Amino acid sequence: MKLSEIGERKIVEKIIQKFSIPMDDCAVIDNGNEYMILTTDMMNEKTHFPQGSKPYYIGWYSIAVNLSDIAAKGGKPLAILAAISMPRSREINFFEEILNGMEDCVKKYGGKIIGGDTKESPFLTIAITAIGMVRKNEYMARKGAKAGDAVYVTGSLGKEANLYLGNIDELLNVKPRIKEAHELAKARVATSCMDLSDGLASSLYQLAKINGIGFLIYEKWLPIDDKARKMDSPLEFALYHGGDFELLFTMPEEHEDMLHFNFKKIGYVTEEKILIEKDGKIEEIKNKGYEHFVS
């Protein structure tokens, strides 16, 4: 059996089972009254950086998507390791612009690049490891959602439409929700939280599996991105396309007034099934989203 026959999520499940790893956005190490949280992400120009991507935004994106994982746990970024491989034929200015993008992202959202590695390879690949810290009583896990909680997202959904509209810079200019997540963590009202990288539908299914729950989402409540609304099927982009890097969280809705950042309620946690109300009808949300190793 080939990897393409099982896909990325099944591969990850095998790793999780083999090494008994909790399924969350970050790894966690006990550090007294705090948790050290660690995440890593590997990107390359064949799967993550569309043709024509500016090296500055390649560097920005590579840092931002890792900080988004740190944010989803309520963490403060501390340190970053960056490994970069690329062909020897690339211009030095290309490499320097990647570093400039990385530097500016760190300056804006926190942390410090403390080391890494460089290698020669046939095409550009960047692997980032980000380290953060969070107080134990403010840590936001994926597990904890229960029936009756409301479901929320920050920002807008369906931003991958930028790829199809030629807005590559905008697609790569990810804005990790560090500030919003810090406020949410401080309030200690979230029953679960994760970042949206592979699409809303895929993320809902992941939360449902971890918590043994379901969801009822309302199409009319979804904050669909303006760019997605220019496409033939805006809802498809909001549900099934990756690249939003927003917070997806649950909490009792009576706590809404405690939060002072922009977020939208999109539905409720239920006991089973993952459904959407659309045009007055209830239908099942498909379990699909962006997935490596699958055509």
Secondary structure, 3 states (H helix, E strand, C coil): CCHHHCHHHHHHHHHHHHHCCCCCCCEEEEECCEEEEEEEEEEECCCCCCCCCCHHHHHHHHHHHHHHHHHHCCCEEEEEEEEEEECCCCCHHHHHHHHHHHHHHHHHHCCCEEEEEEEECCCCEEEEEEEEEEEHHHCCCCCCCCCCCEEEEECCECCCHHHHCCCHHHHHCCCCCHHHHHHHHHHCCCCEEEECCCCHHHHHHHHHHHHCCEEEEEHHHCCECCCHHHCCCHHHHHHHCCCCCCEEEEECHHHHHHCCCCEEEEEEEECCCEEEEECCEEEECCCCCCCCCCC
